[in-house]
Structure formats: C-alpha cells, structure tokens
Amino acid sequence: MSAEFVCLTLIAGRSLRDELFDYLSEQRDLVSGFTASDAAGHGPDVRLQTSAERVKGHADELMVRTILRVQEAAQLLERLKATFAGSRIVYWIMPVLEFGVIDVPNG
C-alpha cells in the first residue's frame, strides 16, 4: 500500500536559500507551501565552504520540507534536478500517514 501523501525533504547550502524559496514559491501547481529551518551538515561528503564552517566543523545548511501527493513529489523532484543541477541538494521522500490542519472549531 502506498501513501497518498509524502514529505519531500531538501537539504541545501544556505547560499541557495533565496533562490530555492523563490523557485518553490513559483511551483504553485505542485507546492501549496513549505516549511524551512536552518540545519548543520555533518559527514564525509559535506563540503565546508567558509572558514567559519571549518572552525565550527559543520556546514551551514537549510532544510526544506513540503507535503505533496506522490505524483506531485516526483514531478517537483524532476524539475528541481533540472533547475538546480550541480547544486548538491540532498533529498529524500518519506510516506505521510496522515496530513491535515487543526483549526479553530466552528462556533
């Protein structure tokens, strides 16, 4: 059984923040919104770009998450691969068992 919704997570260098936010905001046919937070990248494949990162021992990165239908995630990922080729954006897709909004009850 496949999930109707998935969470697409992107990890990118903070230098891509504005470009990535603008790009995702333009993909209105697929992306209704996203959540972003700062992240610290660790590991042998992480590139420490600045002297500050080398001193801290981690890369300053950005984590972006969006919830989409399975097919929409596949389409968005193909677009991202074409637009951000060579950017070293890391991604993964995970199933979402349930998705909704807890709202103010009708009064």
C-alpha positions as CSV (number, residue, x, y, z in Angstrom):
1,M,0.0,0.0,0.0
2,S,1.5,3.4,-1.0
3,A,0.8,6.6,0.9
4,E,-1.3,9.2,-0.8
5,F,0.9,11.9,0.6
6,V,4.7,12.1,1.0
7,C,7.1,14.5,2.7
8,L,9.8,15.8,0.4
9,T,12.8,17.0,2.3
10,L,15.6,19.1,0.7
11,I,18.9,19.9,2.3
12,A,20.8,22.7,0.6
13,G,23.5,25.2,1.4
14,R,22.2,28.4,2.9
15,S,23.6,30.3,-0.1
16,L,20.7,28.8,-2.1
17,R,18.0,30.0,0.4
18,D,16.5,32.9,-1.6
19,E,16.8,31.1,-5.0
20,L,15.2,27.9,-3.6
21,F,12.4,29.7,-1.8
22,D,11.6,31.7,-4.9
23,Y,11.7,28.6,-7.1
24,L,9.4,26.6,-4.7
25,S,7.0,29.6,-4.4
26,E,6.7,29.7,-8.3
27,Q,5.7,26.0,-8.4
28,R,2.1,26.7,-7.5
29,D,0.8,23.8,-9.5
30,L,2.6,21.4,-7.2
31,V,3.7,23.2,-4.0
32,S,1.0,24.7,-1.8
33,G,3.5,25.7,0.9
34,F,6.7,24.6,2.6
35,T,8.5,24.8,5.9
36,A,12.2,25.7,6.2
37,S,14.7,25.7,9.0
38,D,18.4,26.0,9.4
39,A,20.5,22.9,9.7
40,A,24.0,21.9,10.4
41,G,25.5,19.4,7.9
42,H,27.9,16.8,9.1
43,G,29.6,13.9,7.4
44,P,32.4,12.9,5.0
45,D,30.5,14.2,1.9
46,V,29.6,17.6,3.4
47,R,31.7,20.4,2.0
48,L,32.8,23.1,4.4
49,Q,32.7,26.2,2.2
50,T,33.8,29.0,4.6
51,S,36.4,29.5,7.2
52,A,33.6,29.8,9.8
53,E,32.2,26.4,8.8
54,R,35.7,24.9,9.1
55,V,36.1,26.3,12.6
56,K,32.6,25.1,13.6
57,G,33.1,21.7,12.0
58,H,29.8,21.7,10.1
59,A,28.2,23.2,7.1
60,D,25.5,25.9,7.4
61,E,22.6,24.4,5.6
62,L,18.9,24.8,5.0
63,M,16.2,22.1,5.4
64,V,13.0,22.5,3.5
65,R,10.0,20.2,3.8
66,T,6.8,20.1,1.8
67,I,3.9,17.7,1.8
68,L,2.6,16.6,-1.6
69,R,0.9,13.8,-3.3
70,V,3.2,11.1,-4.6
71,Q,3.0,12.0,-8.2
72,E,3.5,15.7,-7.5
73,A,6.6,15.0,-5.5
74,A,8.0,13.0,-8.5
75,Q,7.2,15.9,-10.8
76,L,8.8,18.5,-8.4
77,L,11.9,16.4,-8.0
78,E,12.4,16.2,-11.8
79,R,12.0,20.0,-12.0
80,L,14.5,20.5,-9.2
81,K,17.0,18.2,-10.7
82,A,16.9,20.2,-14.0
83,T,16.9,23.6,-12.4
84,F,19.4,23.0,-9.6
85,A,21.8,20.6,-11.5
86,G,25.2,20.6,-9.8
87,S,23.9,22.3,-6.6
88,R,24.5,19.2,-4.4
89,I,21.0,19.5,-2.9
90,V,20.3,16.3,-0.9
91,Y,16.7,15.0,-0.8
92,W,14.6,12.2,0.4
93,I,10.9,11.3,0.3
94,M,9.0,9.7,3.1
95,P,5.4,8.5,3.3
96,V,3.0,10.6,5.4
97,L,0.3,8.5,7.1
98,E,-2.0,11.4,7.7
99,F,-2.0,15.1,6.8
100,G,-4.3,17.9,7.8
101,V,-4.7,21.2,9.7
102,I,-6.0,21.5,13.3
103,D,-8.2,24.6,13.0
104,V,-10.4,26.6,15.3
105,P,-13.7,24.8,15.7
106,N,-16.8,26.3,14.2
107,G,-18.5,28.2,16.9
